[in-house]
Amino acid sequence: MLVPSDKLTKKSPSSDGFLERFQEIGHLAEAVAEEHCPNARVEPALILKNKNVTLSYGPYGSAFDGMLEHRSGRFHVYANLDRLKTPESGRARFTLAHELGHYFIDDHRRALQSGQVFRHPSKCDYESRNPAEQEADHFASHLLMPTTRFVRKAKRYVPGLDAILALKDTFGTSITSTAIRYTKLELAPCTLVKWDPDGLDWKWFSPSTYAAGYRRIIESQAKVPPDSATGMALAGKPPPPKGYFQAGTSAHAWFPGAWSGSSRDVLLIEQAIPLGEFGVLTLLYPEARRY
Ligand SMILES: [Zn+2]
């Protein structure tokens, strides 16, 4: 089972309707990808154009990544280059896909059309704890990285960050959104941890990791050894040319329930990649590639 951290959402993945709702949104997004971009990389700007949703890029400060507006019967998307850098960046493409989520998910679109809300400002790429934002992020993930295409490509690469970085380039996505998709799809038995300057931001466990009982992880940066891959990334040290730090570690260093020397204290590969202003991402997976 995949679980977001309590900080990410208070909802349990098994709560009534939660899984079903997310499955429906994923199916909807993949149907949109298949209809508009069946044979090539999914282009959210093209889909906006096909749906007569206008788009403008501009320097809009720090309040939002993207915003869907409904005015006089027409939809418009604002994309904020102060946070997205360039229209081609993975984060920019994810933001457009996220706004498409607000457009295609019926109750999101109707809230705008009915005038309940005039604009929908968004912080994308799994930064928001708001349920509507999480639904739009989920839509964006499935739109840009349709399951069949993503799994087929992923199987070509050595598991871990090498695969995630190659998939990011193939699908034109951010490191974070690609790593989450990779983890959710169990392409390796991994744990994904996002750190911000204050500590753990969120965590995801692949289904087999969760099933094997690895469900709690250290949450304080003070417990991360400074000479570990994550410690060096958090300290701002320049990574090796491949773009990330890697080291061997063991489960007891990360999972409080995996006592040192116990059968659960397996050897792990730890990879950590700096995300600039967005923090550090850590990927942990068993050296034996299974628990
Ligand atoms: Zn949003």
Residues whose N, C-alpha, C, O or C-beta is under 5 A from the ligand:
A	BS01	ZN	H120 P121 S122 E133 A136
